[in-house]
Amino acid sequence: MSNLSSLDGDTIAAIATAPGRGGVGIVRLSGPRARAIGEHLCGKGLTPRHAHFCHFSDGGGQLLDSGIALYFPAPNSFTGEDVVELQGHGGPVILDLLLRECAVAGARNARPGEFSERAFLNDKLDLAQAEAIADLINSTTEQAARSATRSLQGAFSREIDELVAAVTRLRVYVEAAIDFPEEEIDFLADGKVAEQVTALEAQLQGVLRQARQGSLLQEGMKLVIAGRPNAGKSSLLNALAGQDTAIVTPIEGTTRDVLREHIQIDGMPLHIVDTAGLRESADAVEQEGIRRAWQEMASADRILLVVDGSSPDADTASAALWPEKDERLGAELPVTVIHNKADLSGREPAVLRQGDDVIIELSALTGAGMDLLREHLKQCMGYSESAGGSFSARRRHLEALEEAARFLAAGQAQLDEAGAGELLAEDLRQCHNALGRITGAISSDELLGEIFSSFCIGK
Ligand code: GDP
């Protein structure tokens, strides 16, 4: 056998199928030596895009497994490099043997996300599309998976490309006005630039709205359920989850006091944290539970403060629970007070407003008013089923879009107040940069490392 490793540049290999047992398991190779390593294992030549039935053997001729080998020559492959897939039987030991033989033959184990990273570096995908692969794999609802598929097909990237094209046109226009001030028409003064800036802003806000929805589909809403013991927190959690036929993953509480549950409301993923009863306690364990409850609340999108609506002190109970709210978390806490046990209090299910506070009368036991709560939660997040999340997006994308919007607004202000073309030009440049980071037209090694390292190995 020839020593393939001495010829190898940088060819990577990984098990591409999920860990565990299955009918088929795949080892994937990518790089300049992929074909040679594949042929070494198969003991025969591989022709492009053919399914070859092979006996996979090691260098000593020992049979490891049999299966199908596929060879995709560069550049028409997922990574844009030579790619070979060895499809053997789906057992961890067999796949490990195949992978080890790839290493013996000169491949190196791929880092997490390295196949996708290579696809990005070879212009097979842009960054937002590469991220959509991971989001598709990690989707917890059907809607999330659909939106990730659309992003992978380029729906989000096209919106960004259109924004970038509009910013580029505007930059050309503004820079021309600055460079040729003697031209007859003063672009900056005649209102055309202002008009274009306004149009661009509207376009950007439209994409931002869709991206928020797309990001919500991927990341979901964090909901904390708090309140005194016996107010009905667990019953409320069950009532919310009960209607949902697709509980994604009930995760055991990490502490004895905090229980987590993942459900969905009409496709919006909901991460629910049921906290310990909020009250002062001398018990050290309980105090720790209470400390964690506050910690959870600090990062919640919404807190449901559950009160027993049938108890005589229901109206003051919520206020009494929050004497320390302001000092702990600031006044801007997103709280909805739930007056539970409406069946006992005799109150009609309803959404009531008291100043900034929202109170919902419902019964977790009978389910009356639960639909109002579900609608309210969707409304809080600006979630709309019909908008359906036309594409998936990440927090990183939202931040970049928001930054682009800020620069655009600043540029517009410069133009309105001072007719300052140079300052507008600089703001447009920054806006352009922020947009470029989304698809990776502008990226740093650090950013790429951060993104791809969160992928699974073999992807
Ligand atoms: P937690 O300690 O806050 O989690 O409260 P639970 O969910 O365990 O409920 C405490 C008690 O109140 C239980 O006996 C529940 O059956 C009861 N309960 C909860 N919600 C309702 C409700 O809407 N109506 C009535 N009548 N009882 C309720």
Boltz pocket constraint, residues with backbone or C-beta under 6 A from the ligand:
constraints:
  - pocket:
      binder: B
      contacts: [[A, 227], [A, 228], [A, 229], [A, 230], [A, 231], [A, 232], [A, 233], [A, 234], [A, 235], [A, 236], [A, 340], [A, 341], [A, 342], [A, 343], [A, 344], [A, 362], [A, 363], [A, 364], [A, 365], [A, 366]]
      max_distance: 6.0
